[in-house]
Amino acid sequence: MKNRIVFTLSLLLLFAIQSCNKKNVKTVSGNSTVIDSLPVNNEFEETAEEFEENDPEEPNVTYPKTGNKIADFLPKLGVYEVQYEAEGDLNNDGLADLAVVLKHKESNLLKRPMLILLQNEDKSYRLDKVSNTVIPIEYNEHDYKLYDTEDISIEKGELQINLYGGGPSGTFLSAFKYLGNDFILNSMEAYASGAGGRSGFFYDFEKGEITTTETNTMKEDEPTTSETVKVKAKLYSFENMAIIDFFSQEENES
């Protein structure tokens, strides 16, 4: 338990340091200019106004329930495009299902919906699950990309969503699978590193346990300690899940 608290506090500290060290990016007429320090006074107010003007509201959309291809499930508003897609059998019926991540066409600061499309015997698809939270936004308000690499895949009946970031951004490797009609988090790994150490967090739904690891990189042999604790069985649904918030949520509920 102590290691879990240290891990969470370490992440919060690293995020704070990262925020202080990031260079502010101010976009003017499509060109990016790097400023060595955060703007103050009137310049800050102008930047805030530009941010508000270029930040559209989250669209209120409705997704079609059936279709023959991915394009058939895009909202009629035309504000989304496909960013990632993966194919594979998710519900063990021998048919190839689809997982699709959508991206807003006009802003990278808005949510990225993810759709689960199950294939029917006639090769058409039906919309089974939608999550507006499972994957985080792609950029922050300073036009900083949160994760260097992102990918999704379907392997052995699991949807794998992986976010790879350096240092304090952390890396998150997650897997979802069907349990009856529920699509739930089956496993999760998280890694973060900073001055003096590396931390790891591992969640296993089937075993009902969380393991934390701490590595001291200040010592030559880089000693690692680990602790495994049992957790209450709980279904973390795909629809309501936020990958990057999972371990802080677990810590709060413990």
RODO-2510 file (C-alpha; in nm, 4 decimals, decimal comma):
residues 254
     n   res          X          Y          Z
     1     m     0,0000     0,0000     0,0000
     2     k     0,2866     0,2385     0,0855
     3     n     0,4424     0,1825    -0,2567
     4     r     0,1076     0,2548    -0,4256
     5     i     0,0802     0,5879    -0,2464
     6     v     0,4419     0,6738    -0,3347
     7     f     0,3705     0,5862    -0,6993
     8     t     0,0662     0,8126    -0,7159
     9     l     0,2411     1,1024    -0,5431
    10     s     0,5411     1,0573    -0,7722
    11     l     0,3213     1,0853    -1,0786
    12     l     0,1534     1,4000    -0,9462
    13     l     0,4922     1,5588    -0,8700
    14     l     0,6305     1,4682    -1,2100
    15     f     0,3270     1,6127    -1,3858
    16     a     0,3702     1,9351    -1,1856
    17     i     0,7379     1,9591    -1,2829
    18     q     0,6512     1,8876    -1,6436
    19     s     0,3916     2,1668    -1,6476
    20     c     0,6435     2,4162    -1,5084
    21     n     0,9126     2,3210    -1,7598
    22     k     0,7017     2,3049    -2,0756
    23     k     0,7518     2,5931    -2,3149
    24     n     0,4331     2,7729    -2,4000
    25     v     0,3233     2,7554    -2,7648
    26     k     0,1221     3,0435    -2,9060
    27     t    -0,0396     2,9835    -3,2443
    28     v    -0,0887     3,2837    -3,4726
    29     s    -0,2341     3,2492    -3,8236
    30     g    -0,1406     2,8814    -3,8380
    31     n     0,2257     2,9376    -3,7449
    32     s     0,3674     2,8197    -3,4132
    33     t     0,6057     3,0442    -3,2199
    34     v     0,7882     2,9073    -2,9142
    35     i     0,8121     3,1462    -2,6216
    36     d     1,0707     3,0783    -2,3505
    37     s     0,8379     3,1631    -2,0636
    38     l     0,4670     3,1739    -1,9972
    39     p     0,2990     3,4975    -2,1130
    40     v     0,1999     3,7515    -1,8505
    41     n    -0,0549     4,0279    -1,8193
    42     n    -0,2097     4,1305    -2,1554
    43     e    -0,0209     3,8682    -2,3527
    44     f    -0,1652     3,5931    -2,1317
    45     e    -0,5152     3,7335    -2,1754
    46     e    -0,4724     3,7399    -2,5543
    47     t    -0,3510     3,3790    -2,5524
    48     a    -0,6492     3,2731    -2,3404
    49     e    -0,8877     3,4494    -2,5788
    50     e    -0,7301     3,2772    -2,8796
    51     f    -0,7570     2,9415    -2,7031
    52     e    -1,1263     2,9950    -2,6322
    53     e    -1,1949     3,1039    -2,9902
    54     n    -1,0195     2,7994    -3,1365
    55     d    -1,1695     2,5506    -2,8921
    56     p    -1,5031     2,4223    -3,0268
    57     e    -1,7538     2,2673    -2,7924
    58     e    -1,7941     1,8912    -2,7619
    59     p    -2,0411     1,7882    -3,0333
    60     n    -2,3678     1,6234    -2,9386
    61     v    -2,3809     1,3273    -3,1750
    62     t    -2,5848     1,0159    -3,2382
    63     y    -2,4261     0,7068    -3,3899
    64     p    -2,6093     0,4786    -3,6348
    65     k    -2,6873     0,1372    -3,4850
    66     t    -2,6150    -0,0740    -3,7931
    67     g    -2,4058    -0,0517    -4,1082
    68     n    -2,1961    -0,2394    -4,3612
    69     k    -1,8688    -0,0504    -4,3140
    70     i    -1,7011     0,1879    -4,0700
    71     a    -1,8085     0,4971    -4,2639
    72     d    -2,1726     0,4033    -4,2027
    73     f    -2,1257     0,4619    -3,8282
    74     l    -1,9824     0,8125    -3,8489
    75     p    -2,2201     1,0789    -3,7126
    76     k    -2,4131     1,2709    -3,9771
    77     l    -2,2706     1,6010    -3,8488
    78     g    -1,9509     1,5167    -4,0342
    79     v    -1,7236     1,6391    -3,7533
    80     y    -1,5337     1,3123    -3,7019
    81     e    -1,2859     1,1102    -3,9021
    82     v    -1,1297     0,7702    -3,8324
    83     q    -0,7951     0,7885    -3,6526
    84     y    -0,7307     0,4221    -3,5630
    85     e    -0,9014     0,0923    -3,6397
    86     a    -0,8423    -0,2716    -3,5523
    87     e    -1,0072    -0,5966    -3,6640
    88     g    -1,0487    -0,9261    -3,4806
    89     d    -1,2943    -1,1532    -3,3023
    90     l    -1,3901    -0,9928    -2,9725
    91     n    -1,6959    -1,1946    -2,8654
    92     n    -1,5699    -1,5392    -2,9692
    93     d    -1,8343    -1,6039    -3,2370
    94     g    -1,5845    -1,6634    -3,5168
    95     l    -1,6598    -1,3309    -3,6881
    96     a    -1,4209    -1,0387    -3,7314
    97     d    -1,5297    -0,7396    -3,5244
    98     l    -1,4019    -0,3824    -3,5402
    99     a    -1,2691    -0,1296    -3,2901
   100     v    -1,2571     0,2277    -3,4184
   101     v    -1,1151     0,5481    -3,2697
   102     l    -1,2608     0,8731    -3,4028
   103     k    -1,0947     1,2131    -3,4063
   104     h    -1,2566     1,5571    -3,4335
   105     k    -1,1669     1,7180    -3,7659
   106     e    -1,1242     2,0707    -3,6306
   107     s    -0,9703     2,0303    -3,2854
   108     n    -0,7216     1,7959    -3,1191
   109     l    -0,8362     1,9159    -2,7753
   110     l    -1,1707     1,7341    -2,7867
   111     k    -1,2641     1,3824    -2,6814
   112     r    -1,1873     1,0891    -2,9072
   113     p    -1,4830     0,8484    -2,9128
   114     m    -1,4131     0,4775    -2,9523
   115     l    -1,6688     0,2421    -3,1070
   116     i    -1,6976    -0,1362    -3,0834
   117     l    -1,8677    -0,2821    -3,3918
   118     l    -1,9656    -0,6491    -3,3753
   119     q    -2,0030    -0,8339    -3,7023
   120     n    -2,3263    -1,0156    -3,7936
   121     e    -2,3494    -1,3380    -3,9921
   122     d    -2,4507    -1,1445    -4,3048
   123     k    -2,1199    -0,9482    -4,2783
   124     s    -2,2922    -0,6289    -4,1628
   125     y    -2,2052    -0,4688    -3,8289
   126     r    -2,3940    -0,3516    -3,5217
   127     l    -2,2808    -0,0850    -3,2784
   128     d    -2,2339    -0,2532    -2,9401
   129     k    -2,0266    -0,0176    -2,7234
   130     v    -1,9235     0,3494    -2,7268
   131     s    -1,6721     0,5158    -2,4945
   132     n    -1,5965     0,8875    -2,4900
   133     t    -1,3448     0,8498    -2,2074
   134     v    -1,1339     0,5363    -2,2548
   135     i    -0,8726     0,7203    -2,4653
   136     p    -0,7532     1,0657    -2,3521
   137     i    -0,7440     1,3773    -2,5673
   138     e    -0,4447     1,3823    -2,7994
   139     y    -0,2963     1,7264    -2,7171
   140     n    -0,3129     1,9626    -2,4214
   141     e    -0,3960     2,3346    -2,4413
   142     h    -0,0290     2,4186    -2,5080
   143     d    -0,0311     2,2064    -2,8247
   144     y     0,1808     1,9396    -2,6543
   145     k     0,1186     1,5814    -2,7681
   146     l     0,0564     1,3756    -2,4568
   147     y     0,1790     1,0388    -2,5883
   148     d     0,4548     0,9757    -2,8399
   149     t     0,2965     0,6609    -2,9791
   150     e    -0,0554     0,5155    -2,9612
   151     d    -0,1911     0,1923    -3,1026
   152     i    -0,4887    -0,0399    -3,0789
   153     s    -0,5160    -0,4059    -3,1771
   154     i    -0,7370    -0,7101    -3,1248
   155     e    -0,5529    -1,0241    -3,0208
   156     k    -0,6869    -1,3465    -2,8713
   157     g    -1,0265    -1,1966    -2,7988
   158     e    -0,8870    -0,8859    -2,6279
   159     l    -0,8880    -0,5236    -2,7360
   160     q    -0,5479    -0,3790    -2,6546
   161     i    -0,5111    -0,0020    -2,6173
   162     n    -0,1534     0,1156    -2,5679
   163     l    -0,0277     0,4674    -2,4940
   164     y     0,3497     0,5172    -2,4924
   165     g     0,4928     0,8295    -2,3316
   166     g     0,8343     0,9229    -2,2030
   167     g     0,9218     1,0233    -1,8481
   168     p     0,6385     1,1751    -1,6485
   169     s     0,3756     1,1224    -1,9202
   170     g     0,4004     0,7534    -1,8466
   171     t     0,3085     0,4489    -2,0516
   172     f    -0,0275     0,2715    -2,0261
   173     l    -0,0940    -0,0762    -2,1674
   174     s    -0,4537    -0,1937    -2,1289
   175     a    -0,6638    -0,4897    -2,2407
   176     f    -1,0444    -0,5221    -2,2544
   177     k    -1,2516    -0,8355    -2,3089
   178     y    -1,6137    -0,9463    -2,3083
   179     l    -1,7589    -1,0997    -1,9932
   180     g    -2,1052    -1,1980    -2,1065
   181     n    -2,2514    -0,8807    -2,2550
   182     d    -2,0163    -0,6566    -2,0584
   183     f    -1,6946    -0,5272    -2,2119
   184     i    -1,4548    -0,4814    -1,9206
   185     l    -1,0967    -0,3976    -1,8321
   186     n    -0,9084    -0,7267    -1,8000
   187     s    -0,5555    -0,6006    -1,7350
   188     m    -0,3543    -0,2815    -1,7136
   189     e     0,0112    -0,1850    -1,6867
   190     a     0,1442     0,1628    -1,6186
   191     y     0,5023     0,2891    -1,6068
   192     a     0,6505     0,6254    -1,5126
   193     s     1,0063     0,7435    -1,4648
   194     g     1,1746     1,0489    -1,3220
   195     a     1,4841     1,1639    -1,1407
   196     g     1,6050     0,8780    -0,9284
   197     g     1,3626     0,6039    -1,0122
   198     r     1,1046     0,4148    -1,2169
   199     s     0,7613     0,3022    -1,1028
   200     g     0,5340     0,0298    -1,2324
   201     f     0,1700    -0,0569    -1,1675
   202     f     0,0046    -0,3832    -1,2769
   203     y    -0,3651    -0,4724    -1,2533
   204     d    -0,5041    -0,8209    -1,3217
   205     f    -0,8837    -0,8598    -1,3113
   206     e    -0,8849    -1,2415    -1,3254
   207     k    -0,6376    -1,2705    -1,0368
   208     g    -0,7979    -0,9806    -0,8489
   209     e    -0,4714    -0,8139    -0,7588
   210     i    -0,2543    -0,5076    -0,8132
   211     t     0,1246    -0,5202    -0,8080
   212     t     0,3457    -0,2133    -0,7689
   213     t     0,7180    -0,1958    -0,8371
   214     e     0,9748     0,0714    -0,7512
   215     t     1,3239     0,0794    -0,9052
   216     n     1,6008     0,2946    -0,7598
   217     t     1,8049     0,4128    -1,0581
   218     m     2,0415     0,6107    -0,8366
   219     k     2,2168     0,2894    -0,7339
   220     e     2,4430     0,0987    -0,9682
   221     d     2,2552    -0,2299    -0,9412
   222     e     1,9162    -0,0532    -0,9695
   223     p     1,7397    -0,2526    -0,6959
   224     t     1,3664    -0,3110    -0,7394
   225     t     1,1042    -0,3695    -0,4727
   226     s     0,7514    -0,4932    -0,5372
   227     e     0,4271    -0,5388    -0,3483
   228     t     0,1127    -0,7276    -0,4479
   229     v    -0,2246    -0,6662    -0,2866
   230     k    -0,5633    -0,8242    -0,3420
   231     v    -0,8427    -0,5967    -0,4640
   232     k    -1,2182    -0,6348    -0,4598
   233     a    -1,3700    -0,7802    -0,7742
   234     k    -1,5087    -0,4913    -0,9760
   235     l    -1,6160    -0,4556    -1,3362
   236     y    -1,4532    -0,1534    -1,4979
   237     s    -1,6661    -0,1051    -1,8068
   238     f    -1,5234     0,0096    -2,1371
   239     e    -1,7971     0,2720    -2,1708
   240     n    -1,7031     0,4558    -1,8487
   241     m    -1,3314     0,3803    -1,8309
   242     a    -1,0510     0,6383    -1,8515
   243     i    -0,7227     0,4539    -1,8943
   244     i    -0,4925     0,7234    -1,7602
   245     d    -0,7061     0,7759    -1,4485
   246     f    -0,7429     0,4114    -1,3497
   247     f    -0,4700     0,3805    -1,0859
   248     s    -0,5475     0,7128    -0,9185
   249     q    -0,9109     0,5984    -0,9007
   250     e    -0,8058     0,2670    -0,7495
   251     e    -0,5914     0,4499    -0,4927
   252     n    -0,8834     0,6702    -0,3886
   253     e    -1,1127     0,3710    -0,3436
   254     s    -0,8623     0,1702    -0,1387
***
